[in-house]
Amino acid sequence: MNETWCSLAWNHHFIGPGGNCKPCCRFKWQEVPDNHNLSRSSINDIFHDEFMHKLRGYMRDGVRVPGCSKCYEEQDAGKRASLREIYNRLDLLPPVDITNPEILFLESAFSNICNLQCVMCMPYFSTAWSSQDLTGIEDLVKQHGRLNIDIDKIKSIIPNLLHMKFTGGEPLMTKEYKELLLERAKHPGIESVFLNYSTNLMHFPTNDILDIWKRVNFVEIATSFDGVGDVIEYVRFPSKWDTVSKNIIKYMMLSNFMDVRVGMRSTIMPYNVIDLPNMMEWWVQAFNTYSKIPFSESSWVNPTHVAQPLFLSLRILPQRAKELITERLWDQGMNKKFNQSFNHLCNYMNSEDHSHLLDDFKRYTRVMDKRGMAFEKICPEIYNEIF
């Protein structure tokens, strides 16, 4: 393996709301051909077309692919493992046959139905944004209506799927995901399937979903845990900390009854970066109290930086704010793994100056503040360095 080779190009594909397809969830949309949509092409035609053939060739030759920039940014900043490196080491799928690409791992955002208006999200991934007043930031946010697809469009690949990753929107509000599980269960090998859900923690699965979880190999819960208390209520408006914290505990407790693995996957941006040590402390304490297996260096904790939209990146911050954050985070974790996570975020933040986007951040933040909570209140130190 070289520094650009990624197994996902050979065994995986991502379907976004409305049927838009791309090599993985992180791949930049602007690098994807227009015909990569299930309304224009079949999933198999997309996966085997000239664009994907060239992409695989670049990866074999060690050439960096423009659409894969987020993983490269993490690698360059010294992150312990980028998403590319994690999946390259994953041994739950058959070894890649570079002469015969096949979709065994499907990541799907079938619908943008969602109950939250997260600050780093957009209407393309959340129907809740339809009620958001965008006056003053129309150039930064493009409105979308309800987007969804019919699972009949991908039935040809369902029997062979071994890994299904459900994003959204909010996957626990998406009926198509249960339909997809039920369809996969009709075919041999359901006991070898493993599932991954990305959830905003305002929902908990119903009993019929839990019954399906008991039949599969195991289930991963990637929790969008982006702050404690007021911080997450601002970032993932209008979530409620009381509900979020109780659902995290309930997910952790499932590990005592079935193979459910709960991970902390935080999205870090100027609004919550200072709260990161507090988040880690709360998580470890809850994990040790409610999970079957105590927290350790190998536990799933993966805070990552916002890459899109660019005006929410840590790189837009003024120099004094970057210095303050570096002072608070550098080598200040509870263990070696946390230190590596903190340090990679600092390296990423300090590696480039995008402060020319600071005015866009300010405009955007003023609109977000009108929702009833203020950035100044949840993070006054960073606020004072910007405004």
Contacts in CASP RR format, 6 or more apart in sequence:
PFRMAT RR
TARGET T0000
AUTHOR 0000-0000-0000
METHOD contacts of the structure
MODEL  1
MNETWCSLAWNHHFIGPGGNCKPCCRFKWQEVPDNHNLSRSSINDIFHDE
FMHKLRGYMRDGVRVPGCSKCYEEQDAGKRASLREIYNRLDLLPPVDITN
PEILFLESAFSNICNLQCVMCMPYFSTAWSSQDLTGIEDLVKQHGRLNID
IDKIKSIIPNLLHMKFTGGEPLMTKEYKELLLERAKHPGIESVFLNYSTN
LMHFPTNDILDIWKRVNFVEIATSFDGVGDVIEYVRFPSKWDTVSKNIIK
YMMLSNFMDVRVGMRSTIMPYNVIDLPNMMEWWVQAFNTYSKIPFSESSW
VNPTHVAQPLFLSLRILPQRAKELITERLWDQGMNKKFNQSFNHLCNYMN
SEDHSHLLDDFKRYTRVMDKRGMAFEKICPEIYNEIF
1 88 0 8 1.000
2 59 0 8 1.000
2 62 0 8 1.000
3 62 0 8 1.000
3 75 0 8 1.000
4 58 0 8 1.000
4 59 0 8 1.000
4 62 0 8 1.000
4 63 0 8 1.000
4 64 0 8 1.000
4 65 0 8 1.000
4 68 0 8 1.000
4 72 0 8 1.000
5 59 0 8 1.000
5 60 0 8 1.000
5 62 0 8 1.000
5 88 0 8 1.000
6 24 0 8 1.000
6 59 0 8 1.000
6 68 0 8 1.000
6 71 0 8 1.000
6 84 0 8 1.000
6 87 0 8 1.000
6 88 0 8 1.000
7 87 0 8 1.000
7 88 0 8 1.000
7 90 0 8 1.000
7 93 0 8 1.000
7 96 0 8 1.000
8 23 0 8 1.000
8 24 0 8 1.000
8 84 0 8 1.000
8 87 0 8 1.000
8 105 0 8 1.000
9 23 0 8 1.000
9 52 0 8 1.000
9 55 0 8 1.000
9 56 0 8 1.000
9 59 0 8 1.000
9 101 0 8 1.000
10 56 0 8 1.000
10 96 0 8 1.000
10 97 0 8 1.000
10 98 0 8 1.000
10 101 0 8 1.000
10 102 0 8 1.000
11 93 0 8 1.000
11 96 0 8 1.000
11 101 0 8 1.000
11 102 0 8 1.000
11 103 0 8 1.000
11 104 0 8 1.000
11 105 0 8 1.000
12 23 0 8 1.000
12 24 0 8 1.000
12 87 0 8 1.000
12 103 0 8 1.000
12 104 0 8 1.000
12 105 0 8 1.000
12 106 0 8 1.000
12 107 0 8 1.000
12 163 0 8 1.000
13 21 0 8 1.000
13 22 0 8 1.000
13 23 0 8 1.000
13 24 0 8 1.000
13 43 0 8 1.000
13 46 0 8 1.000
13 47 0 8 1.000
13 103 0 8 1.000
13 105 0 8 1.000
13 106 0 8 1.000
13 107 0 8 1.000
14 21 0 8 1.000
14 22 0 8 1.000
14 23 0 8 1.000
14 24 0 8 1.000
14 25 0 8 1.000
14 27 0 8 1.000
14 107 0 8 1.000
14 108 0 8 1.000
14 109 0 8 1.000
15 21 0 8 1.000
15 38 0 8 1.000
15 43 0 8 1.000
15 106 0 8 1.000
15 107 0 8 1.000
15 108 0 8 1.000
15 109 0 8 1.000
15 110 0 8 1.000
15 149 0 8 1.000
15 154 0 8 1.000
16 22 0 8 1.000
16 108 0 8 1.000
16 109 0 8 1.000
16 110 0 8 1.000
17 109 0 8 1.000
17 110 0 8 1.000
17 111 0 8 1.000
17 112 0 8 1.000
17 124 0 8 1.000
17 125 0 8 1.000
17 144 0 8 1.000
17 147 0 8 1.000
17 148 0 8 1.000
17 149 0 8 1.000
17 168 0 8 1.000
17 169 0 8 1.000
18 37 0 8 1.000
18 38 0 8 1.000
18 39 0 8 1.000
18 112 0 8 1.000
18 147 0 8 1.000
18 148 0 8 1.000
18 149 0 8 1.000
19 37 0 8 1.000
19 38 0 8 1.000
19 39 0 8 1.000
19 147 0 8 1.000
19 149 0 8 1.000
19 153 0 8 1.000
20 29 0 8 1.000
20 32 0 8 1.000
20 36 0 8 1.000
20 37 0 8 1.000
21 32 0 8 1.000
21 36 0 8 1.000
21 37 0 8 1.000
21 38 0 8 1.000
21 43 0 8 1.000
21 46 0 8 1.000
22 29 0 8 1.000
22 32 0 8 1.000
22 36 0 8 1.000
23 52 0 8 1.000
23 55 0 8 1.000
24 83 0 8 1.000
24 107 0 8 1.000
25 107 0 8 1.000
25 109 0 8 1.000
25 165 0 8 1.000
25 167 0 8 1.000
26 68 0 8 1.000
26 70 0 8 1.000
26 71 0 8 1.000
26 83 0 8 1.000
26 307 0 8 1.000
27 67 0 8 1.000
27 68 0 8 1.000
28 66 0 8 1.000
28 67 0 8 1.000
28 69 0 8 1.000
28 308 0 8 1.000
31 65 0 8 1.000
31 66 0 8 1.000
31 67 0 8 1.000
32 51 0 8 1.000
33 49 0 8 1.000
33 51 0 8 1.000
34 40 0 8 1.000
35 41 0 8 1.000
35 46 0 8 1.000
35 49 0 8 1.000
36 46 0 8 1.000
36 51 0 8 1.000
38 46 0 8 1.000
38 149 0 8 1.000
38 153 0 8 1.000
38 154 0 8 1.000
41 49 0 8 1.000
42 153 0 8 1.000
42 156 0 8 1.000
43 103 0 8 1.000
43 153 0 8 1.000
43 154 0 8 1.000
43 156 0 8 1.000
43 157 0 8 1.000
44 103 0 8 1.000
44 156 0 8 1.000
44 157 0 8 1.000
46 52 0 8 1.000
47 101 0 8 1.000
47 103 0 8 1.000
48 101 0 8 1.000
52 101 0 8 1.000
55 65 0 8 1.000
56 98 0 8 1.000
56 101 0 8 1.000
57 63 0 8 1.000
58 64 0 8 1.000
58 65 0 8 1.000
59 65 0 8 1.000
60 98 0 8 1.000
64 72 0 8 1.000
68 84 0 8 1.000
69 307 0 8 1.000
70 82 0 8 1.000
70 83 0 8 1.000
70 307 0 8 1.000
71 82 0 8 1.000
71 83 0 8 1.000
71 84 0 8 1.000
71 85 0 8 1.000
72 82 0 8 1.000
73 305 0 8 1.000
73 307 0 8 1.000
73 348 0 8 1.000
74 82 0 8 1.000
74 83 0 8 1.000
74 304 0 8 1.000
74 305 0 8 1.000
74 344 0 8 1.000
74 348 0 8 1.000
75 82 0 8 1.000
75 84 0 8 1.000
75 85 0 8 1.000
76 347 0 8 1.000
76 348 0 8 1.000
76 351 0 8 1.000
77 344 0 8 1.000
77 345 0 8 1.000
77 347 0 8 1.000
77 348 0 8 1.000
77 351 0 8 1.000
78 340 0 8 1.000
78 343 0 8 1.000
78 344 0 8 1.000
78 347 0 8 1.000
79 304 0 8 1.000
79 340 0 8 1.000
79 341 0 8 1.000
79 344 0 8 1.000
80 337 0 8 1.000
80 340 0 8 1.000
80 341 0 8 1.000
80 344 0 8 1.000
81 89 0 8 1.000
92 162 0 8 1.000
92 163 0 8 1.000
92 194 0 8 1.000
92 217 0 8 1.000
93 104 0 8 1.000
93 105 0 8 1.000
93 162 0 8 1.000
93 163 0 8 1.000
94 104 0 8 1.000
94 162 0 8 1.000
102 160 0 8 1.000
103 157 0 8 1.000
103 160 0 8 1.000
103 161 0 8 1.000
104 160 0 8 1.000
104 161 0 8 1.000
104 162 0 8 1.000
104 163 0 8 1.000
105 161 0 8 1.000
105 162 0 8 1.000
105 163 0 8 1.000
105 164 0 8 1.000
105 165 0 8 1.000
106 154 0 8 1.000
106 157 0 8 1.000
106 161 0 8 1.000
106 163 0 8 1.000
106 164 0 8 1.000
106 165 0 8 1.000
107 164 0 8 1.000
107 165 0 8 1.000
107 167 0 8 1.000
108 164 0 8 1.000
108 165 0 8 1.000
108 166 0 8 1.000
108 167 0 8 1.000
108 177 0 8 1.000
108 180 0 8 1.000
109 125 0 8 1.000
109 167 0 8 1.000
109 168 0 8 1.000
109 169 0 8 1.000
110 148 0 8 1.000
110 149 0 8 1.000
110 151 0 8 1.000
110 168 0 8 1.000
110 174 0 8 1.000
110 176 0 8 1.000
110 177 0 8 1.000
110 180 0 8 1.000
111 146 0 8 1.000
111 147 0 8 1.000
111 148 0 8 1.000
111 149 0 8 1.000
111 168 0 8 1.000
111 169 0 8 1.000
111 174 0 8 1.000
111 176 0 8 1.000
112 123 0 8 1.000
112 124 0 8 1.000
112 125 0 8 1.000
112 126 0 8 1.000
112 127 0 8 1.000
112 144 0 8 1.000
112 145 0 8 1.000
112 146 0 8 1.000
112 147 0 8 1.000
112 148 0 8 1.000
112 168 0 8 1.000
112 169 0 8 1.000
113 127 0 8 1.000
113 146 0 8 1.000
113 148 0 8 1.000
113 168 0 8 1.000
113 169 0 8 1.000
113 170 0 8 1.000
113 173 0 8 1.000
113 174 0 8 1.000
114 121 0 8 1.000
114 125 0 8 1.000
114 126 0 8 1.000
114 127 0 8 1.000
114 128 0 8 1.000
114 168 0 8 1.000
114 169 0 8 1.000
114 170 0 8 1.000
114 173 0 8 1.000
114 200 0 8 1.000
115 128 0 8 1.000
115 170 0 8 1.000
115 173 0 8 1.000
115 200 0 8 1.000
115 202 0 8 1.000
115 203 0 8 1.000
116 126 0 8 1.000
116 128 0 8 1.000
116 170 0 8 1.000
116 200 0 8 1.000
116 202 0 8 1.000
116 236 0 8 1.000
116 237 0 8 1.000
116 238 0 8 1.000
116 239 0 8 1.000
117 126 0 8 1.000
117 128 0 8 1.000
117 129 0 8 1.000
117 131 0 8 1.000
117 132 0 8 1.000
117 237 0 8 1.000
117 238 0 8 1.000
117 371 0 8 1.000
118 126 0 8 1.000
118 200 0 8 1.000
118 224 0 8 1.000
118 226 0 8 1.000
118 235 0 8 1.000
118 236 0 8 1.000
118 237 0 8 1.000
119 234 0 8 1.000
119 235 0 8 1.000
119 236 0 8 1.000
119 237 0 8 1.000
119 269 0 8 1.000
119 271 0 8 1.000
119 312 0 8 1.000
119 368 0 8 1.000
120 235 0 8 1.000
120 267 0 8 1.000
120 269 0 8 1.000
120 306 0 8 1.000
120 309 0 8 1.000
120 312 0 8 1.000
121 129 0 8 1.000
122 129 0 8 1.000
122 141 0 8 1.000
122 142 0 8 1.000
122 144 0 8 1.000
122 309 0 8 1.000
123 129 0 8 1.000
123 130 0 8 1.000
123 132 0 8 1.000
123 141 0 8 1.000
123 142 0 8 1.000
123 143 0 8 1.000
123 144 0 8 1.000
123 145 0 8 1.000
124 142 0 8 1.000
124 144 0 8 1.000
124 147 0 8 1.000
125 168 0 8 1.000
125 169 0 8 1.000
126 169 0 8 1.000
127 145 0 8 1.000
127 146 0 8 1.000
127 169 0 8 1.000
129 141 0 8 1.000
129 143 0 8 1.000
129 144 0 8 1.000
130 143 0 8 1.000
130 145 0 8 1.000
132 141 0 8 1.000
132 371 0 8 1.000
133 367 0 8 1.000
133 370 0 8 1.000
134 141 0 8 1.000
134 143 0 8 1.000
134 367 0 8 1.000
135 367 0 8 1.000
136 363 0 8 1.000
136 367 0 8 1.000
137 363 0 8 1.000
137 364 0 8 1.000
137 367 0 8 1.000
140 309 0 8 1.000
140 311 0 8 1.000
140 360 0 8 1.000
140 363 0 8 1.000
140 364 0 8 1.000
148 176 0 8 1.000
149 176 0 8 1.000
150 176 0 8 1.000
151 158 0 8 1.000
151 176 0 8 1.000
151 179 0 8 1.000
151 180 0 8 1.000
151 183 0 8 1.000
155 183 0 8 1.000
158 180 0 8 1.000
158 183 0 8 1.000
158 184 0 8 1.000
158 187 0 8 1.000
159 184 0 8 1.000
159 187 0 8 1.000
159 188 0 8 1.000
161 184 0 8 1.000
161 193 0 8 1.000
162 192 0 8 1.000
162 193 0 8 1.000
162 194 0 8 1.000
163 193 0 8 1.000
163 194 0 8 1.000
163 195 0 8 1.000
163 196 0 8 1.000
164 180 0 8 1.000
164 181 0 8 1.000
164 184 0 8 1.000
164 193 0 8 1.000
164 195 0 8 1.000
164 196 0 8 1.000
165 195 0 8 1.000
165 196 0 8 1.000
165 197 0 8 1.000
165 198 0 8 1.000
166 174 0 8 1.000
166 177 0 8 1.000
166 195 0 8 1.000
166 196 0 8 1.000
166 197 0 8 1.000
166 198 0 8 1.000
167 198 0 8 1.000
168 174 0 8 1.000
168 198 0 8 1.000
170 199 0 8 1.000
170 200 0 8 1.000
170 202 0 8 1.000
170 203 0 8 1.000
171 177 0 8 1.000
171 197 0 8 1.000
171 198 0 8 1.000
171 199 0 8 1.000
172 197 0 8 1.000
172 199 0 8 1.000
172 203 0 8 1.000
172 204 0 8 1.000
172 205 0 8 1.000
172 209 0 8 1.000
173 203 0 8 1.000
178 208 0 8 1.000
178 209 0 8 1.000
178 212 0 8 1.000
181 195 0 8 1.000
181 209 0 8 1.000
181 212 0 8 1.000
182 212 0 8 1.000
184 190 0 8 1.000
184 193 0 8 1.000
185 212 0 8 1.000
185 215 0 8 1.000
190 215 0 8 1.000
190 216 0 8 1.000
191 215 0 8 1.000
191 216 0 8 1.000
191 217 0 8 1.000
192 217 0 8 1.000
193 216 0 8 1.000
193 217 0 8 1.000
194 216 0 8 1.000
194 217 0 8 1.000
194 218 0 8 1.000
194 219 0 8 1.000
194 220 0 8 1.000
195 213 0 8 1.000
195 216 0 8 1.000
195 218 0 8 1.000
195 219 0 8 1.000
195 220 0 8 1.000
196 219 0 8 1.000
196 220 0 8 1.000
196 221 0 8 1.000
196 222 0 8 1.000
197 219 0 8 1.000
197 220 0 8 1.000
197 221 0 8 1.000
197 222 0 8 1.000
198 222 0 8 1.000
198 224 0 8 1.000
198 265 0 8 1.000
199 221 0 8 1.000
199 222 0 8 1.000
199 223 0 8 1.000
199 224 0 8 1.000
200 224 0 8 1.000
200 236 0 8 1.000
200 239 0 8 1.000
201 223 0 8 1.000
201 224 0 8 1.000
201 225 0 8 1.000
201 239 0 8 1.000
201 243 0 8 1.000
201 244 0 8 1.000
201 247 0 8 1.000
201 248 0 8 1.000
202 239 0 8 1.000
202 240 0 8 1.000
202 243 0 8 1.000
202 244 0 8 1.000
202 247 0 8 1.000
203 247 0 8 1.000
204 247 0 8 1.000
204 250 0 8 1.000
204 251 0 8 1.000
205 213 0 8 1.000
210 254 0 8 1.000
210 258 0 8 1.000
213 219 0 8 1.000
213 258 0 8 1.000
213 260 0 8 1.000
214 258 0 8 1.000
217 259 0 8 1.000
218 259 0 8 1.000
218 260 0 8 1.000
218 261 0 8 1.000
219 258 0 8 1.000
219 259 0 8 1.000
219 260 0 8 1.000
219 261 0 8 1.000
220 260 0 8 1.000
220 261 0 8 1.000
220 262 0 8 1.000
220 263 0 8 1.000
220 300 0 8 1.000
221 251 0 8 1.000
221 260 0 8 1.000
221 261 0 8 1.000
221 262 0 8 1.000
221 263 0 8 1.000
222 263 0 8 1.000
222 265 0 8 1.000
223 248 0 8 1.000
223 251 0 8 1.000
223 262 0 8 1.000
223 263 0 8 1.000
223 264 0 8 1.000
223 265 0 8 1.000
224 236 0 8 1.000
224 265 0 8 1.000
224 266 0 8 1.000
224 267 0 8 1.000
225 232 0 8 1.000
225 244 0 8 1.000
225 248 0 8 1.000
225 264 0 8 1.000
225 265 0 8 1.000
225 266 0 8 1.000
225 279 0 8 1.000
225 283 0 8 1.000
226 232 0 8 1.000
226 235 0 8 1.000
226 236 0 8 1.000
226 266 0 8 1.000
226 267 0 8 1.000
226 268 0 8 1.000
226 272 0 8 1.000
226 279 0 8 1.000
227 235 0 8 1.000
227 266 0 8 1.000
227 272 0 8 1.000
227 275 0 8 1.000
227 278 0 8 1.000
227 279 0 8 1.000
228 241 0 8 1.000
228 275 0 8 1.000
228 278 0 8 1.000
228 279 0 8 1.000
228 282 0 8 1.000
229 241 0 8 1.000
230 241 0 8 1.000
230 373 0 8 1.000
230 377 0 8 1.000
230 378 0 8 1.000
231 271 0 8 1.000
231 272 0 8 1.000
231 275 0 8 1.000
231 378 0 8 1.000
231 379 0 8 1.000
232 239 0 8 1.000
232 241 0 8 1.000
232 244 0 8 1.000
232 272 0 8 1.000
233 239 0 8 1.000
233 240 0 8 1.000
233 241 0 8 1.000
233 373 0 8 1.000
234 271 0 8 1.000
234 368 0 8 1.000
234 373 0 8 1.000
234 374 0 8 1.000
234 375 0 8 1.000
234 378 0 8 1.000
235 267 0 8 1.000
235 269 0 8 1.000
235 271 0 8 1.000
235 272 0 8 1.000
236 244 0 8 1.000
237 368 0 8 1.000
237 371 0 8 1.000
237 373 0 8 1.000
238 371 0 8 1.000
245 286 0 8 1.000
248 262 0 8 1.000
248 286 0 8 1.000
249 286 0 8 1.000
249 289 0 8 1.000
249 290 0 8 1.000
251 260 0 8 1.000
251 262 0 8 1.000
252 262 0 8 1.000
252 286 0 8 1.000
252 287 0 8 1.000
252 290 0 8 1.000
252 291 0 8 1.000
253 290 0 8 1.000
253 291 0 8 1.000
254 260 0 8 1.000
254 262 0 8 1.000
255 261 0 8 1.000
255 262 0 8 1.000
255 291 0 8 1.000
255 292 0 8 1.000
255 293 0 8 1.000
256 292 0 8 1.000
261 300 0 8 1.000
262 287 0 8 1.000
262 291 0 8 1.000
262 300 0 8 1.000
263 299 0 8 1.000
263 300 0 8 1.000
263 301 0 8 1.000
263 302 0 8 1.000
264 279 0 8 1.000
264 280 0 8 1.000
264 283 0 8 1.000
264 300 0 8 1.000
264 301 0 8 1.000
264 302 0 8 1.000
264 303 0 8 1.000
265 300 0 8 1.000
265 302 0 8 1.000
265 303 0 8 1.000
265 304 0 8 1.000
266 272 0 8 1.000
266 276 0 8 1.000
266 279 0 8 1.000
266 302 0 8 1.000
266 303 0 8 1.000
266 304 0 8 1.000
267 303 0 8 1.000
267 304 0 8 1.000
267 305 0 8 1.000
267 306 0 8 1.000
268 276 0 8 1.000
268 303 0 8 1.000
268 304 0 8 1.000
268 305 0 8 1.000
268 306 0 8 1.000
268 314 0 8 1.000
268 345 0 8 1.000
269 305 0 8 1.000
269 306 0 8 1.000
269 312 0 8 1.000
269 313 0 8 1.000
269 314 0 8 1.000
270 312 0 8 1.000
270 314 0 8 1.000
270 316 0 8 1.000
270 317 0 8 1.000
270 321 0 8 1.000
270 361 0 8 1.000
270 379 0 8 1.000
270 382 0 8 1.000
270 386 0 8 1.000
271 312 0 8 1.000
271 375 0 8 1.000
271 378 0 8 1.000
271 379 0 8 1.000
272 279 0 8 1.000
272 379 0 8 1.000
273 314 0 8 1.000
273 325 0 8 1.000
273 329 0 8 1.000
273 345 0 8 1.000
273 382 0 8 1.000
274 325 0 8 1.000
274 328 0 8 1.000
274 379 0 8 1.000
274 381 0 8 1.000
274 382 0 8 1.000
275 378 0 8 1.000
275 379 0 8 1.000
276 303 0 8 1.000
276 329 0 8 1.000
276 342 0 8 1.000
276 345 0 8 1.000
277 328 0 8 1.000
277 329 0 8 1.000
277 332 0 8 1.000
277 333 0 8 1.000
277 334 0 8 1.000
277 342 0 8 1.000
280 301 0 8 1.000
280 333 0 8 1.000
280 334 0 8 1.000
280 338 0 8 1.000
281 334 0 8 1.000
283 295 0 8 1.000
283 301 0 8 1.000
284 295 0 8 1.000
284 334 0 8 1.000
287 294 0 8 1.000
287 295 0 8 1.000
287 299 0 8 1.000
288 294 0 8 1.000
288 295 0 8 1.000
297 335 0 8 1.000
297 336 0 8 1.000
297 337 0 8 1.000
299 337 0 8 1.000
301 337 0 8 1.000
301 338 0 8 1.000
301 341 0 8 1.000
302 341 0 8 1.000
303 341 0 8 1.000
303 345 0 8 1.000
305 313 0 8 1.000
305 314 0 8 1.000
305 345 0 8 1.000
305 348 0 8 1.000
305 349 0 8 1.000
306 312 0 8 1.000
306 313 0 8 1.000
306 314 0 8 1.000
307 313 0 8 1.000
310 316 0 8 1.000
310 354 0 8 1.000
310 357 0 8 1.000
311 357 0 8 1.000
311 360 0 8 1.000
311 361 0 8 1.000
311 364 0 8 1.000
312 361 0 8 1.000
312 364 0 8 1.000
313 354 0 8 1.000
313 357 0 8 1.000
314 322 0 8 1.000
314 325 0 8 1.000
314 345 0 8 1.000
314 348 0 8 1.000
314 349 0 8 1.000
315 348 0 8 1.000
315 349 0 8 1.000
315 351 0 8 1.000
315 352 0 8 1.000
315 353 0 8 1.000
315 354 0 8 1.000
316 354 0 8 1.000
316 355 0 8 1.000
316 357 0 8 1.000
316 358 0 8 1.000
316 360 0 8 1.000
316 361 0 8 1.000
317 325 0 8 1.000
317 349 0 8 1.000
317 355 0 8 1.000
317 358 0 8 1.000
317 382 0 8 1.000
317 385 0 8 1.000
317 386 0 8 1.000
318 355 0 8 1.000
318 358 0 8 1.000
318 385 0 8 1.000
318 386 0 8 1.000
319 353 0 8 1.000
319 355 0 8 1.000
320 385 0 8 1.000
321 382 0 8 1.000
321 385 0 8 1.000
321 386 0 8 1.000
322 349 0 8 1.000
322 350 0 8 1.000
324 381 0 8 1.000
324 382 0 8 1.000
324 385 0 8 1.000
325 346 0 8 1.000
325 349 0 8 1.000
325 382 0 8 1.000
326 346 0 8 1.000
326 349 0 8 1.000
326 350 0 8 1.000
329 342 0 8 1.000
329 343 0 8 1.000
329 345 0 8 1.000
329 346 0 8 1.000
330 342 0 8 1.000
330 343 0 8 1.000
330 346 0 8 1.000
331 339 0 8 1.000
331 342 0 8 1.000
331 343 0 8 1.000
332 339 0 8 1.000
332 342 0 8 1.000
333 339 0 8 1.000
333 342 0 8 1.000
358 386 0 8 1.000
361 386 0 8 1.000
362 386 0 8 1.000
362 387 0 8 1.000
365 375 0 8 1.000
368 375 0 8 1.000
369 375 0 8 1.000
369 376 0 8 1.000
375 383 0 8 1.000
376 383 0 8 1.000
376 387 0 8 1.000
END
